């Protein structure tokens, strides 16, 4: 397993997030990646390298130039408002809703931050851009390595990416790493690519990016959005639009779903993958489906993550894994590396 590691991930270190009406310490923190890296190296599962930088033009294949310009400059603008802001995370406080205009970018910083965000739980910090950009580098490099002949690769990075849309951040995500990986595979000669999202939360950003396209199949197994974040996307009835009709598959599961129910959904996903016959697979690898995760209500055990990796390997597809969620920090390394080891050792 060739792993591309984001050595700048800890530069994004939020102090607090808004959770259920209160400011609490961030669940998405640098220790998540540190624990995965330590476990990966302990097992000697493969080589860990740093990525080559990719151009902003590559990012514009997925994200709008207007959004990228905001994200690159947001921290300096935040601090310019008040020197004291250097010691505070930046949060949005106002959002456009139905009937309001989003085509005109406001001059006011708070208004622009709301224009490009979807929640108040995703702090923007001094190092957010460099961490997110290097994470995108990891994802694109992991995809490119598949085209060079690698069977499996891993983008070990944070902040995660699958909630980020073409022009918005949220759900701890700023740049959509899985989408960037899939787009690079297509730009590099693949005819069709699939994205399998196994995070506890629906990958709303990834779905919205590819919803009208037929060259990327998006499949997500996740908690029912009627009860869980991101709430407003992820229903089974969302199957694509226009040319993308039939190329979006959501498999929402109710709270308390058992491992047996989860693996039944995975089997449905793999059957859909087989019928699509992609040239490569990108996996949004979230392990917040773990029974001990503080932000989930599923019941997977650490041993189940080995089985996940094995089943993905049996698709026979070159696969790039991209790290997403998982907030049980003590177990996160074991759970993530179990997936990768299951993939690597499957017959």
PyMOL commands that set and color helices and strands:
alter all, ss='L'
color gray80, all
select helices_A, chain A and resi 9-11+31-43+56-59+65-81+83-87+109-115+128-147+177-187+204-210+242-244+259-276+302-313+329-345
alter helices_A, ss='H'
color red, helices_A
select strands_A, chain A and resi 2-5+16-19+22-25+48-49+152-156+193-197+216-223+248-253+280-285+319-323
alter strands_A, ss='S'
color yellow, strands_A
deselect
rebuild
show_as cartoon
